Amino acid sequence: MIANAESETVLTVAHELTVAFAWEVLHTVLDPEVPVVSICDLGIVRDVLTQGERGLNVVLTPTYSGCPATEMIAVEATNTLTAAGFTPVNLTTTHAPAWTSDWISAEGRDKLRRYGIAPPGPVQQGQDIVLRYMPQGKQSNQIAAALDCPRCGSNNTERLSAFGSTACKALWRCMACKEPFEHFKPF
Amino acid sequence: MQTSITLSNDPKLRYVLRLADTCLILAQRLGEWCGHAPALEEDIALTNIALDLVGQSRLLYALAGTMSGHTEDQLAFLRDERDYLNLTLVELPNGIRKGQPNDFAFTILRVFAVASFLKPLWQRLQTSNDAELAAVAGKAIKEARYHQQHAGDWVVRLGDGTDESHRRMQDALNQLWPYTTEMFNNDVVDDAAHDAGLGPRFGDVKTDWLAGMDAVLSAATLQLPKANAFASTGKVGRHSEHMGFLLTDMQHLQRSFPGGVW
């Protein structure tokens, strides 16, 4: 009995080490569109489970339904884990619960800011974003709360476009340092 | 030429395809603006919305494929016209006034009308007894919300804008309005989906749709056109004269290079 309990403890520890190592490896897989944040920082990796001696089951979730990086991310995650010695590597995709920008880690937000992308604020649950329309003759650019410019920190900023270079970003500019910047939308 | 697939009459399959096709065909029309929109920001916005819609349709085709035994690509590209089940509204050209094939007012109003329809539909589909459909809805509703906000903003700015922008937005509304009747005409497909717990009858979201439309149209100082007896029939496969042309564009690669992939 004692021997069994001991070997079970050893197995559990080994299993936890394997999972921790797999997460470490996945932290090196960068988002193809924003190559400073990892897929773990973004909250795309939902779960890592061991399978047999050296195998893994990794659960991913896409950000936007049509995000073209989804397939690239799956390929890179598989390749990186395989190169680290895991085999076989099975990826599954889950759509529920739906990805939210609230899952981006604090570290991920810092990395985004340093890269020149204003990180998302918290998602307002169950609340529609108010239309940004302002009557004629008034500035209609000022919607919601202004963001802090990721370059100079000023909050004298305005939105230029609700959509940007990727599905997850909007285009803003800073009136203080005169630089345009991107905003990762709360979603 | 690649052989067309045919569909069964399974009403649950048809329910999912009505949704999937409506998303895909609207995306195809929005994609036509790529490189041609009135401003760079709008070019990016319209194609981003199209991308979301393509993403939603892919998830729905994957689900439909589990019912019909087809792949996403087969369902998207290898049906004949009568087997597409989208609302006629989304297949109309980007402008339906003669001599104006690309009308931004009509385009953005249509995005608004469809997003205002899909949003309450996704809302209810989140409690579908099909777990995958509920999951797709949970993602898609966030996207539809964003589309509705963006397009609604334009409808108000143009409707309550200059005399010329108001006139053109009202024109667009007059042209679009008759095609919205079809959204809410329930039939056996709606009833089957409802009875099976798959999703609401499309007609069940009419009140929510009208409320969403009304808030923005009245802020935009636009007049609701009078109802008439016309109702389009795209969701039962009887399409407008524009659908065949759209499909020749959309299916060209799969028909010419069967099985081609990126």
Interface residues (C-beta under 8 A of the other chain):
Chain A: P62 Y64 S65 G66 C67 P68 T94 H95 A96 P97 A98 W99 D128 I129 L131 R132 Y133 P135 Q136 S140 L160 S161 A162 F163 G164 S165 A167 L171 K185 F187
Chain B: E41 I44 A45 N48 I49 L51 D52 L53 V54 G55 Q56 R58 L59 A131 E132 A134 A135 V136 G138 K139 A140 K142 E143 R145 Y146 Q149 H150 G152 D153 V156 R157 D160 G161 V216 A219
